[in-house]
């Protein structure tokens, strides 16, 4: 096929690229910003999409951030692609900060003990995913589903994370909105001005070429 990669990446390569892109995180962030600026939509819709994508990055719904961002973007009439690109805020480099902040805020709101180490948080999500899949597959065989660990994960990790991610998600989402709006507006105005100048220059060149052509035709007619 025309659009298939010539060298297919292994699962390990895909995981490695997700943790650290080949061009580095700075280049990846530059690419995301370049795509955001060139989206064909009004600045306020792009900024809404960015705000939604950042907000979703503070939720514990890992694996569903794209779907959640797209749905919320449609709900607030924001740009869906901008929302998907803005979920880039939640990446392996920022996850420790996002998870720690969300959990601590959630524990404070719910009056629960905090201070859970980050490796325990990662392990809790991993074990919960495995156990949830195991319980699902138990429907089709004779194994017994166990929900005790999932119940503990729900009360000690997931709920505090979900509750605590709301406030920082809203804060950084609105910050992203107010930073994106003027930046995209300025870029689109500058781009429109360049397009107008280019169009005017080409029109002037066309008029000049037409005048030269008519002058040559008049000179040729005079010689005849």
C-alpha positions in Angstrom: 0.0 0.0 0.0 1.1 3.6 -0.7 0.9 4.9 2.9 2.3 1.9 4.8 5.6 2.2 6.5 8.5 0.5 4.8 10.0 -0.5 8.1 7.3 -1.8 10.4 8.0 -0.9 14.0 7.9 -3.6 16.7 5.8 -3.1 19.9 9.0 -2.3 21.8 9.8 0.4 19.4 6.3 1.9 19.6 6.5 1.9 23.4 9.9 3.5 23.2 8.7 6.2 20.8 5.8 6.9 23.2 8.1 7.4 26.1 10.7 9.3 24.2 10.0 10.3 20.5 12.9 9.9 18.1 13.3 13.6 17.6 13.0 14.4 21.3 10.1 15.9 23.3 11.1 19.5 22.2 10.7 18.6 18.5 7.4 16.8 19.3 6.1 19.8 21.1 7.2 22.1 18.3 5.3 19.8 15.8 2.1 19.9 17.9 2.3 23.7 18.2 2.9 24.0 14.4 -0.2 21.9 13.7 -2.3 23.8 16.2 -1.5 27.2 14.5 -2.4 25.9 11.0 -5.8 24.4 11.9 -8.5 25.9 9.6 -10.8 27.1 12.3 -11.4 30.4 14.2 -8.9 31.0 17.1 -11.6 30.7 19.8 -12.6 27.2 18.6 -9.0 26.1 18.5 -8.4 27.5 22.0 -11.5 25.7 23.3 -10.1 22.5 21.9 -6.8 23.1 23.6 -8.4 23.8 26.9 -10.5 20.5 26.7 -7.4 18.5 25.7 -5.4 19.8 28.7 -8.3 19.2 31.1 -8.7 15.6 29.9 -5.0 15.0 30.5 -5.7 15.5 34.3 -8.3 12.7 34.3 -7.4 9.0 35.2 -9.2 7.6 32.2 -6.1 6.4 30.6 -6.7 4.8 27.2 -9.8 6.9 26.7 -8.3 10.4 26.6 -8.8 10.8 22.9 -12.4 9.7 23.0 -13.1 11.9 26.0 -11.3 14.9 24.5 -13.2 14.6 21.2 -16.6 14.3 23.0 -15.9 17.3 25.2 -14.7 19.3 22.2 -17.9 18.7 20.4 -19.8 19.6 23.5 -18.2 23.0 23.9 -18.0 23.5 20.1 -14.2 23.5 20.1 -11.9 22.1 17.5 -11.7 18.3 17.9 -8.2 18.0 16.3 -6.9 20.7 18.7 -8.3 18.8 21.6 -6.6 15.6 20.5 -3.3 17.3 20.0 -3.6 19.1 23.4 -3.8 15.7 25.2 0.0 15.7 24.4 0.3 17.6 27.6 -0.3 14.3 29.4 2.9 12.5 28.5 5.4 10.3 30.3 7.4 13.4 31.3 4.5 15.3 32.8 2.6 12.3 34.2 4.5 12.2 37.6 3.6 15.9 38.2 0.0 15.5 37.0 -0.6 12.3 39.0 1.0 13.6 42.2 -0.9 16.9 42.0 -4.3 15.3 41.2 -4.0 12.7 43.9 -2.9 15.2 46.6 -5.6 17.6 45.8 -8.2 14.8 45.7 -7.1 13.4 49.0 -7.3 16.8 50.6 -10.8 17.4 49.2 -12.0 13.9 50.3 -10.1 14.2 53.6 -8.1 11.0 52.9 -4.5 10.3 53.8 -2.1 11.4 51.0 1.5 10.9 50.2 1.2 7.8 48.1 4.5 7.3 46.2 4.3 7.5 42.4 5.5 3.9 41.8 2.6 2.7 43.9 0.2 4.8 41.8 1.6 3.3 38.5 1.5 -0.2 40.0 -2.1 0.3 41.2 -3.3 1.3 37.7 -1.4 -1.6 36.2 -2.8 -4.2 38.6 -6.3 -2.8 38.3 -6.1 -3.1 34.5 -4.9 -6.7 34.7 -7.6 -7.6 37.2 -10.4 -5.9 35.3 -9.4 -7.9 32.2 -9.1 -11.1 34.2 -12.6 -10.6 35.6 -14.0 -9.9 32.2 -12.5 -13.0 30.7 -13.8 -15.0 33.7 -17.3 -14.6 32.2 -16.3 -17.1 29.5 -14.8 -19.8 31.7 -15.1 -21.3 35.1 -12.9 -18.9 37.0 -14.3 -16.7 39.8 -14.1 -13.0 39.4 -12.5 -11.1 42.3 -13.4 -7.5 42.9 -11.7 -6.8 46.3 -8.5 -5.2 44.9 -10.5 -3.2 42.3 -12.7 -1.8 45.1 -9.7 -0.7 47.1 -8.1 0.8 43.9 -11.4 2.6 43.3 -11.6 4.2 46.7 -7.9 4.9 47.3 -6.6 5.9 43.9 -9.2 6.3 41.1 -11.7 8.5 42.9 -9.2 10.8 44.6 -7.4 11.1 41.2 -10.6 11.9 39.4 -11.8 14.4 42.0 -8.4 16.0 42.4 -7.8 16.4 38.7 -10.8 18.6 38.2 -9.4 21.8 39.8 -5.8 21.7 38.3 -7.3 20.5 35.0 -9.6 23.5 34.8 -6.8 25.9 35.9 -4.3 24.6 33.3 -7.0 24.2 30.7 -8.0 27.9 31.0 -4.4 28.9 31.1 -3.9 27.0 27.8 -7.0 28.7 26.4 -5.7 32.2 27.2 -2.3 31.5 25.9 -3.5 29.8 22.7 -6.2 32.4 21.8 -3.9 35.4 21.2 -1.1 33.3 19.7 -3.3 31.7 17.1 -5.1 35.0 16.4 -1.8 36.7 15.8 -0.5 33.8 13.6 -3.7 33.7 11.5 -3.7 37.5 11.0 0.0 37.4 10.0 -0.7 34.5 7.6 -3.7 36.3 6.1 -1.6 39.5 5.6 1.1 37.5 3.9 -1.5 35.8 1.6 -2.9 39.3 0.7 0.5 40.7 0.0 1.4 37.7 -2.2 -1.9 38.0 -4.0 -1.4 41.8 -4.5 2.2 41.2 -5.7 1.1 38.6 -8.2 -1.8 40.8 -9.4 0.6 43.7 -9.9 3.0 41.4 -11.8 0.2 40.1 -14.0 -0.9 43.7 -14.7 2.6 44.7 -15.6 3.0 41.7 -17.9 -0.3 42.5 -19.5 0.8 46.1 -20.0 4.1 45.0 -21.6 2.2 42.6 -23.8 -0.2 45.3 -25.0 2.7 47.7 -25.6 4.5 45.1 -27.8 1.3 44.4 -29.7 0.8 48.1 -30.3 4.4 48.5 -31.4 4.0 45.5 -33.8 0.8 46.9 -35.2 2.6 50.3 -35.8 5.4 48.7 -37.8 2.9 47.0 -40.0 
